[in-house]
């Protein structure tokens, strides 16, 4: 464990929110001296800030409290990752006051914060080496070797689909048949879109929920989407790979009419689960939880062990310990416990968050787990297969989040808001990129 005595440090962080760049004066306030972990140092309360559903139930946290007398654990859950990010960056700008003892961070905005390692506790612990898949650890490791986050889940992607809507459209509806329809082991995005054209020709429902989701899946298969591996930013106006994805998504979503035209996480998107708005979704393992929670009364969902373009990882998070906390050693101990194989296995069973821990992935409990809501789909085996198809992690540097947002906004203007045509919206994305001042 690290010493809990810290000096005050002041840094400037260029953090991004949407397409705007804001400058935050970040202060890594000195952490107070730990009063121990409760057992021999008095009563303490540890707060854990997460978002969506990490699978950390009250029962799970009560187990930790029982094993660590004197410690009370309180979880604060943001509705979505964007809310958590705003809260984190705002409070970091205020010197860390009001931050939780443990802050969950999503992988796409972790690189921004890794520029400022002094704001977080170095979680390096030789006893935990080998716990996670290598590429997960690499994502949270600074160039000089500091580990800023303990990995929770990863997001290996499959295709979730409404088998009842497939049946009504006269398409194969069992998981093996759907996987074959989409191209099987050699599935491509063209295969996925072609199957969608067959579907919409025979159905009143759309093929997929949101073009931004398709874009995310495609971008995650590019090694260097917006930055070179040394951090050099690619000029969006000359980024032919991203422009090709944008064009393909707009063609499929708007020209071919395959999309329901919904903004993910919006009220309309949530309602779409109830009114047969779409038949398929790109489905990282954690998405099975939101699908179930939004689909009350709808019983047709299933999972196909297939993904266009090969393997893909969407999302996955980390638990960090802000250096400004008063109980950093106790928080690190709790973060290590929450990300142990046993707890992450329990989280997977609870919320579908596929573990990043090697031991958990190989456990019988994960391998044999089926999802009752997903028509008893063997999701443990499916997402294990999908995880094996992931060939490392693409590079996401400090500017990934901001640049990706300009592209996402461009798709939204065309597909959801319908305020711009494809060309005009792309031009706006390029201008928004220039306004970031990072090229």
Beta strands, then each sheet from edge to edge (+ up, - down):
strand 1: 9-17
strand 2: 20-28
strand 3: 44-51
strand 4: 71-78
strand 5: 102-106
strand 6: 150-151
strand 7: 157-162
strand 8: 206-208
strand 9: 278-284
strand 10: 301-304
strand 11: 317-320
sheet 1: 1+ 2-
sheet 2: 4+ 3+ 5+ 11- 6+
sheet 3: 8+ 9+ 7- 10+
end
